[in-house]
Amino acid sequence: MAEMELWFTEQQTPDLGFTCKITRTIYTAKTQYQDLAILETKQFGRMLVLDGAVQTTIADEFCYHELISHVPLFTHPNPKKVAVIGGGDGGVIREILKHDEVEKAYLIEIDREVIEASKKYLPEISCALDDERAEVIITDGIKFVSENKNMFDVIIVDSTDPVGPAVGLFQDSFYKAVFECLKEDGLFVAQTESPFYDQELIKNVFHAVKSIFPITRLYLGFIPTYPSGLWSFTLGSKKYDPLEVDISKIKRIDTKYYNPELHKALFALPTFVQEII
Ligand code: AG3
C-alpha cells in the first residue's frame, strides 16, 4: 500500500486554504491560551501553528523576523532597551541581539508553553532566549506596558492575529499605553496583517497610532507562509522618522532579507495600499 500522505491546511479566509504536506506532527498541546502545534512540513521545514494559524517556519521566518526588528532598530540611533510583546518563539529577540548597542531585550509573552515548545523544537529560532542580554517575562503584554512608564527605546509587537489572546494588542488603549511605556524619543512597530485581506484592520490601526504618535508609517514585506504573502507593519515614533535615516550609516549585520538599500524602499506602497490608509 502506498504511504499515506498527511496535509495541514490553514483556513486563511472562509473561502481559501493554505495547504502543505507534512511528514509528521512533532508536538501538540492545548495551552491555557491557545492550541499549539509544531509540524514537520516538506516545503518549509518545522512550523509553529497557534489556533490553526501559521506563526513561523524554519524556511521563511527570516523574512518576518528581520523586517519587524531591523527597521525600528536602525531607525532609532541608539536602542539600548528593547521589549518584544508576544513573539514567544524568540525569533525577534535573536534579531534584536544582532545589534551590539542593545543592552537588554525583554520578551513579554503571555503563554509560557510557546516559549518552551520553541526552545525544544525550534532551536534555530529560539536560540537567543538564553543569551545574557535577553530576559523573559511571562505576563500579559497589555498589563506590562500599562504598568511600566518611560522605559524602552523600542517596543516590537509580535502578536498573533487579532482574535483570541491578541485582540487587546490591536486596540487604541494599548497603543496609548505603548506610547507611555516608551522613552521620550522611543518608537514602536506592530505586525498588522495582510493588506490584501485585512484592509479595515490596517486602516483602524494606522489612524489609532496616528492620533497618538507624531510620526506614523506603514511598511510592507513578503512572507511566503502568511495569508496573501504580502504583510504589513505599522510604526509609530515620537521623534525618529524611518524615512530620514542616513542609510550610509547603517551597519552591515548578518541578514537575508533586510539591507540598508531596502530600509526606505519598504515604505514605498502600492497604490491599493496607499488608498487603505
Ligand atoms: N506573528 C504573526 C503571525 C500572523 C500569521 N497569521 C496567519 N497565519 N493567519 C508571528 C510570530 C512569529 N514570531
Residues whose N, C-alpha, C, O or C-beta is under 5 A from the ligand:
A	BS01	AG3	A53 V54 Q55 T56 G87 D89 G91 D158 S159 T160 D161 Q191 T225 Y226 P227
